[in-house]
Structures are given as structure tokens and as C-alpha cells.
Amino acid sequence: MVTVLLSSIPPPPVPDHWIAGRYELLEIAGKGGMAVVWRAVHHGPANFQRPVAVKQMHRHLAKVAMYRDLFCEEARVGSRLQDPNIAQILDFVEEDDQYFLVMEYVGGVDLSTLIRWVVDHCGRQTQWDEVAAIGIGMLRALIAAHERRADDGTLDPIVHRDLSPSNVLINERGMAKLIDFGLAFARDRDIASTDPGMAKGKLAYLAPEIARGQRPSPATDQFTVGSVLWEALTGKRAFEGDSDFETYRRVANAELPPLSELRPDVPSQFAALVHKALALDPNERFATTREMAQQLGTVLQQRRTKEDLYAAIARTVAATRDGLDIGLRTQDPNFDEPVDDEHSSMVELLVQGNDAPAGFAKWLPSFLRKNEPTEEGS
């Protein structure tokens, strides 16, 4: 059991607080299970100002070594990825024993919120061609990660392995930008944080091989892209069951009905592409993520209209923001981590029991490791 006393952690910043003397925090733009994201301004000489997003860990997690290491890894790995479809890491700051990740400000909405707005508030389904365009943006970001080269020119891929609609931001121009590389698998990162025997990522969006505790690969991200596309097209999470165990079972077996039953208007090529990405066996998916993107581009050639897709997506983003009066991101229910309320006087992190069923325990969040130490040696 790991115990963290909140009295030992500095209080969180508040609006109008400055970080490192140059980042002014304006307001909370979004909140997840591990961190809060601030809308902020980067101030420089000669009245230089630039909007940025500042990500800060929840203060009750800031002293837990595993969470802190994941946060640092997000900064390190993300800073090495340069692509228009990836929200750029601009700076990484340590102040008052807390870390702050300074990122490109994406003033749109996350894909989860956009789906909910269209389905729940507009009472309709998403346009398949808009979903395909967003999917291509996601895949372009992953191509940059999967085809990354080391300094010596050798292939050195990064696998995101934590994709979900909440990790796909859509800006005001209709462009998709991928975020949250904190759980990314890279050859050069600490082996303790990439143990292939422990699954990482959100349960409903895990790939079958990850649910079984196997090593992630670019095909793992292809599967999750397929899951996100399925949700964007149907308005339902692909593998969500009535319980965590049922969700795990569906993920582990890649159980899905034909997409054509739920969206008969979607071109058969698009439906086939989604099902190929969601194949149980990674070897039955696409040879490369670039191939998947190319085939999705071919699907878009079936459109019967010449309307600018990005303009259409931008209008949906604007309608979502206006209708819900939201900022950078919104809460994704599947992003919560099972920790006590942050205002509690003490936070206890659960540990994985030794009597968990074989296979089932693999989906548990990575922090459920027995006797995970903190800096205080608890």
C-alpha cells in the first residue's frame, strides 16, 4: 500500500499564478484523472505574448514516483515528435516540487465531446467523411511516431498505446491533433515503465494483445484507431460492456457486430477498413500505419460533394463549443483513475492482489503495482 500525505505537497496554483516567471495561468481548460490543463499565456520581452496550454499533475499524485515518471516521459517523448497533427511540447518546468508541461494551445474540442454533441444534442449521426478526415489526421500523427528515426538513422518507433477520443483534439480549423504520449512505448525509455507484463491505457480502448499483457507494436495503435473510428461512426464505445469484466472480455476477443448493421450509409470500403484495423490478430491488420492512412484516403475519394471537409469539421467544432460553452478539453469518464478524492487528507493507491484471475489482472492500470515506493519511502 502506498500512502501520500497531502500536507507534504505544496498547494496547487490558482488563476493569475505565474510559472517560471513567464507562464501566466488564466483558467482551467480541462481536467482528467491524472492532470489538469490550464489555458495560459507565455510572456516574453518586448510585450511578446503567446497562448499556450499548461498541464499540471493533480497535487495528490505529484509525489508518487510512477505518476511523476510517466509525466516526465510524456514531456521527453512528446518533445521528440514534430508533426502538424501532434500538439507540440514547448517547455517543461519544475517549480515548487511540481512539474508543468507547456504545450501548444489547441482551442477546439476533443473528439469525445464532439461525438457526444452530435449524437446526444443534435440527435443525428456523424458524417462518415468527416470521421474519415479526422481519422487520417490521427494516422498522420501516428505515422510520425511509428516512423521516428534515432540519431543514427535507425528506425526507432514510438507506440502511443493510450489513444481514445479524449486524446484527439480538433482545432477551430478542423484539424486533428494527437495528445497525451505519457504511456507511449519507446525503445529508449525506462524498462520499468514499459513492462510488457502489465497493460497500460484505458480499458475500453485496449488492443487484445495488450489486454493479454503482450508487447505493444504499431499495430496496437491501428487497433485503437479502429476503435475510435467505430465510436465516432456509431456514437457508442466499441467494446464497452455492462461491467469491467465484460468490457475486458469483449476487448480480449475483439467482439463486434458488423459496422454495416449500425451505419448502412458508410461505404463498404470504409467499414472493411475499420474491421481490418480491429482484427484480433495484429498480423491481420495493416502492414504499416501509412498503408492504413493511404487506404482511408482512397475511401474519401468516394465522396459525392466537393465541400471542404476541414471547413465542415470546423463548423461542427464551433457549434459544439458554442452549444456547450466549453474550453480546451472536457472530462472523459473513461479517463478517471481509481484514486481517492483529491481533497481527502490522505490518498491510498490500491495494489494488485495475488489472487487475481490469470489474464484478467493484466488490464489493471499500471500503478496497481505492489509496494510502489514514493520519495518518502512509504
NORMO-V813351 format. One record per residue. N is the residue number from 1. RES is the residue in one small letter. OMEGA is omega as a letter, one per 40 degrees, with the letter a starting at -180 (none if undefined). NEAR is the number of other ideal C-beta (glycine too) atoms within 8 Angstrom. D_FIRST is the distance of its C-alpha to the first C-alpha in whole Angstrom. Layout:
BEGIN
N/RES/OMEGA/NEAR/D_FIRST + N/RES/OMEGA/NEAR/D_FIRST
END
This chain:
BEGIN
1/m/i/5/0 + 2/v/a/12/4 + 3/t/i/8/7 + 4/v/i/15/10 + 5/l/a/9/13 + 6/l/a/11/16 + 7/s/a/5/18 + 8/s/a/7/18 + 9/i/i/12/19 + 10/p/i/7/23 + 11/p/a/4/24 + 12/p/i/7/25 + 13/p/i/7/28 + 14/v/i/6/31 + 15/p/a/7/34 + 16/d/i/7/37 + 17/h/i/8/34 + 18/w/i/9/35 + 19/i/i/13/33 + 20/a/i/9/34 + 21/g/a/4/38 + 22/r/a/8/39 + 23/y/a/16/36 + 24/e/i/9/37 + 25/l/a/15/35 + 26/l/a/9/37 + 27/e/i/8/35 + 28/i/a/10/32 + 29/a/a/10/33 + 30/g/a/12/30 + 31/k/i/8/26 + 32/g/a/13/23 + 33/g/a/6/20 + 34/m/a/12/19 + 35/a/i/10/22 + 36/v/i/11/25 + 37/v/i/15/29 + 38/w/i/14/31 + 39/r/a/13/35 + 40/a/i/15/36 + 41/v/i/10/39 + 42/h/i/13/40 + 43/h/i/8/43 + 44/g/a/8/45 + 45/p/i/4/48 + 46/a/i/4/51 + 47/n/i/4/50 + 48/f/i/8/48 + 49/q/i/8/45 + 50/r/i/7/43 + 51/p/i/9/41 + 52/v/i/13/37 + 53/a/i/15/34 + 54/v/a/14/31 + 55/k/a/12/27 + 56/q/i/14/25 + 57/m/i/13/21 + 58/h/a/10/19 + 59/r/i/12/19 + 60/h/i/12/15 + 61/l/a/13/14 + 62/a/a/13/17 + 63/k/i/11/15 + 64/v/a/13/12 + 65/a/a/9/14 + 66/m/i/11/14 + 67/y/a/12/15 + 68/r/i/13/18 + 69/d/i/10/19 + 70/l/i/12/20 + 71/f/i/14/21 + 72/c/i/10/23 + 73/e/i/14/24 + 74/e/i/13/26 + 75/a/a/12/28 + 76/r/a/9/29 + 77/v/a/13/30 + 78/g/a/11/31 + 79/s/a/8/33 + 80/r/a/8/35 + 81/l/i/12/36 + 82/q/a/6/39 + 83/d/i/8/41 + 84/p/a/6/42 + 85/n/i/12/40 + 86/i/i/14/37 + 87/a/a/11/36 + 88/q/i/7/36 + 89/i/a/12/34 + 90/l/a/8/36 + 91/d/i/8/34 + 92/f/a/11/30 + 93/v/i/10/30 + 94/e/i/7/27 + 95/e/i/7/28 + 96/d/i/4/26 + 97/d/i/7/23 + 98/q/i/11/23 + 99/y/i/13/24 + 100/f/a/14/27 + 101/l/a/13/28 + 102/v/a/15/32 + 103/m/i/13/34 + 104/e/i/10/37 + 105/y/i/10/37 + 106/v/a/11/38 + 107/g/i/7/40 + 108/g/i/10/40 + 109/v/i/14/37 + 110/d/a/15/35 + 111/l/i/15/36 + 112/s/i/11/34 + 113/t/i/13/35 + 114/l/i/13/39 + 115/i/a/13/39 + 116/r/a/9/38 + 117/w/a/15/40 + 118/v/a/14/43 + 119/v/a/12/42 + 120/d/a/7/41 + 121/h/a/9/43 + 122/c/i/8/46 + 123/g/i/5/46 + 124/r/i/6/47 + 125/q/i/9/46 + 126/t/i/12/45 + 127/q/a/7/48 + 128/w/a/12/47 + 129/d/i/9/49 + 130/e/i/12/47 + 131/v/i/12/44 + 132/a/i/12/45 + 133/a/i/14/46 + 134/i/i/14/42 + 135/g/i/13/41 + 136/i/i/12/43 + 137/g/i/13/42 + 138/m/a/15/38 + 139/l/i/14/40 + 140/r/i/12/41 + 141/a/a/14/38 + 142/l/i/14/37 + 143/i/i/11/40 + 144/a/i/13/39 + 145/a/a/16/36 + 146/h/a/13/37 + 147/e/i/9/40 + 148/r/i/12/38 + 149/r/i/7/40 + 150/a/a/9/39 + 151/d/i/3/41 + 152/d/i/4/43 + 153/g/i/5/44 + 154/t/i/6/42 + 155/l/a/7/40 + 156/d/a/10/36 + 157/p/i/11/35 + 158/i/i/14/32 + 159/v/a/14/30 + 160/h/i/14/29 + 161/r/i/14/27 + 162/d/a/14/26 + 163/l/i/15/29 + 164/s/i/15/30 + 165/p/a/12/32 + 166/s/i/12/30 + 167/n/i/12/30 + 168/v/i/17/34 + 169/l/i/16/36 + 170/i/a/15/40 + 171/n/a/11/42 + 172/e/i/8/45 + 173/r/i/6/47 + 174/g/a/13/45 + 175/m/i/10/43 + 176/a/i/13/40 + 177/k/a/16/37 + 178/l/i/15/34 + 179/i/i/11/31 + 180/d/i/8/27 + 181/f/a/14/27 + 182/g/i/10/24 + 183/l/a/12/23 + 184/a/i/16/26 + 185/f/i/9/27 + 186/a/a/11/29 + 187/r/a/5/30 + 188/d/a/5/30 + 189/r/a/12/26 + 190/d/a/7/23 + 191/i/a/6/23 + 192/a/a/5/19 + 193/s/i/11/19 + 194/t/i/9/22 + 195/d/a/8/20 + 196/p/i/8/23 + 197/g/a/5/20 + 198/m/i/10/18 + 199/a/i/11/20 + 200/k/a/9/20 + 201/g/a/12/22 + 202/k/a/9/23 + 203/l/a/11/23 + 204/a/a/13/26 + 205/y/i/12/28 + 206/l/i/13/26 + 207/a/a/12/29 + 208/p/a/12/29 + 209/e/i/11/29 + 210/i/i/15/25 + 211/a/i/14/24 + 212/r/i/9/25 + 213/g/a/10/23 + 214/q/a/7/26 + 215/r/i/5/27 + 216/p/i/12/28 + 217/s/i/8/32 + 218/p/i/11/34 + 219/a/i/11/35 + 220/t/i/14/32 + 221/d/i/16/32 + 222/q/i/13/36 + 223/f/a/15/34 + 224/t/i/16/32 + 225/v/i/15/35 + 226/g/i/14/37 + 227/s/i/15/34 + 228/v/i/16/35 + 229/l/i/12/38 + 230/w/a/13/38 + 231/e/a/13/36 + 232/a/a/13/39 + 233/l/a/15/42 + 234/t/a/11/41 + 235/g/a/9/39 + 236/k/i/7/36 + 237/r/a/8/33 + 238/a/a/12/34 + 239/f/a/11/31 + 240/e/i/8/30 + 241/g/a/11/30 + 242/d/i/3/29 + 243/s/i/6/26 + 244/d/a/8/23 + 245/f/i/8/24 + 246/e/i/9/27 + 247/t/i/13/27 + 248/y/a/13/25 + 249/r/a/10/28 + 250/r/i/13/31 + 251/v/a/15/29 + 252/a/a/10/29 + 253/n/a/8/33 + 254/a/a/10/34 + 255/e/i/6/36 + 256/l/i/11/38 + 257/p/i/5/41 + 258/p/i/7/44 + 259/l/a/14/44 + 260/s/i/9/48 + 261/e/a/6/47 + 262/l/a/8/45 + 263/r/a/11/47 + 264/p/a/5/50 + 265/d/a/4/52 + 266/v/i/11/49 + 267/p/a/8/51 + 268/s/i/7/51 + 269/q/i/10/50 + 270/f/i/12/47 + 271/a/i/13/46 + 272/a/i/8/46 + 273/l/a/12/45 + 274/v/a/13/42 + 275/h/i/12/42 + 276/k/i/11/42 + 277/a/a/14/39 + 278/l/i/12/37 + 279/a/a/11/38 + 280/l/a/6/36 + 281/d/i/6/37 + 282/p/a/11/36 + 283/n/i/5/39 + 284/e/i/7/41 + 285/r/a/12/40 + 286/f/a/11/42 + 287/a/i/3/43 + 288/t/i/8/42 + 289/t/i/13/40 + 290/r/i/9/44 + 291/e/i/9/46 + 292/m/i/15/44 + 293/a/a/12/45 + 294/q/i/8/48 + 295/q/i/11/48 + 296/l/i/14/47 + 297/g/i/9/50 + 298/t/i/8/52 + 299/v/a/12/51 + 300/l/i/12/52 + 301/q/i/6/55 + 302/q/a/7/56 + 303/r/a/8/56 + 304/r/a/3/59 + 305/t/i/4/59 + 306/k/a/3/59 + 307/e/i/6/57 + 308/d/a/5/54 + 309/l/a/12/51 + 310/y/i/10/49 + 311/a/i/9/51 + 312/a/i/12/50 + 313/i/i/13/47 + 314/a/i/11/47 + 315/r/i/8/49 + 316/t/i/12/46 + 317/v/a/15/44 + 318/a/i/9/46 + 319/a/i/10/46 + 320/t/a/14/42 + 321/r/a/11/42 + 322/d/a/7/45 + 323/g/a/8/44 + 324/l/i/10/40 + 325/d/a/5/41 + 326/i/a/8/38 + 327/g/a/8/37 + 328/l/a/12/35 + 329/r/i/13/32 + 330/t/a/10/31 + 331/q/i/7/28 + 332/d/a/11/27 + 333/p/a/5/25 + 334/n/a/11/24 + 335/f/a/12/23 + 336/d/i/7/20 + 337/e/a/8/16 + 338/p/i/5/14 + 339/v/a/9/12 + 340/d/a/8/13 + 341/d/a/4/17 + 342/e/i/9/17 + 343/h/i/3/19 + 344/s/i/9/17 + 345/s/a/5/16 + 346/m/i/9/12 + 347/v/i/12/10 + 348/e/i/8/7 + 349/l/a/12/6 + 350/l/i/6/6 + 351/v/a/11/6 + 352/q/i/10/10 + 353/g/a/6/11 + 354/n/a/4/14 + 355/d/i/3/16 + 356/a/a/9/17 + 357/p/i/5/20 + 358/a/a/5/22 + 359/g/a/9/22 + 360/f/a/9/21 + 361/a/a/10/17 + 362/k/a/12/19 + 363/w/a/11/19 + 364/l/i/10/16 + 365/p/a/7/15 + 366/s/a/12/14 + 367/f/i/10/11 + 368/l/i/9/9 + 369/r/a/10/9 + 370/k/i/5/7 + 371/n/i/6/6 + 372/e/a/12/8 + 373/p/i/8/9 + 374/t/a/11/11 + 375/e/i/6/14 + 376/e/i/7/13 + 377/g/a/5/11 + 378/s/none/7/8
END
